[in-house]
């Protein structure tokens, strides 16, 4: 599968940023470096960030730079997450969160570059998804650190956090599988005008769920809060995500019925949405 130029740019930049992890690995390989790296973590990170930004500034221009700098910053966060994961149990949960969050946003762009390059744009990173999305991310961090301050023992990895990590991983895999299966028929936003070549996908993962990308994101979002041991946000994310996807699916299925008519109606009868207690839009032709 060929990768378009901006996809290669994003991949290179993400890899460049995440290579800061190699410095942490050196600390395991060389005992003499362990204390030095431990004592100068912040200066090392600042220096590496400045160096990689300089490389991106020299290498890319214009629109390609906008793609590259986002990929680089996500890669840096992903690399930093492993510093936290490999440090101690206290920081591990938040390291997991930074890792899955940064990888999710980068992989949304890269998966679009692979499967649907015609609709690839900076918005494919989903970094500016909505104000509500940013508020939710802030709330999850705020709850984590408040509860860590009040009840630090609550934020140690255990079976609950591992279960959350499994949900996140499964949701991520399911969403990307849906994107690749739908290929050019997948879009991050509901399309109300049918484009040329747009067909109804019912094979593969779409044979088990009408909206597998939404199912993946639904369980990814809830799993991220279970992984952080955030009880309040876990409940809030479940309620808000369910309401969002319930509305989104109804809106999308009205459009799909207009596009495909009886073909989509038959598909609705055979396959469920995949989300609990969400049936989607029901209509009779």
Buried (B, 14 or more C-beta within 10 A) or exposed (E): EEBBEBBBBBBBBBBBBBBBBEBBEEBEEEEEEEEEBEEEBEEBBEEBBEEBBEBBEEBBEEEBBBBBBBBBBBBBBBBBBBBBBBBEEBBBBBBBBBBBBBBBBBBBBBBBBBBBBEBBEEBBBBBEBEEEBEEBBEBBBEBBEEBBEEEEEBBBBEEBBEEBBBBBBBBBEBBBBBBBBBEBBBBBEEBEEEEEEBEBBBEEBBBEBBBBBBBBBBBBBBBBBBBBBBBBBBEBBBEBBBEBBBEBBBEBBBBBBEBBEEEBBEBBEEBBBBBEEBEBBEEEE
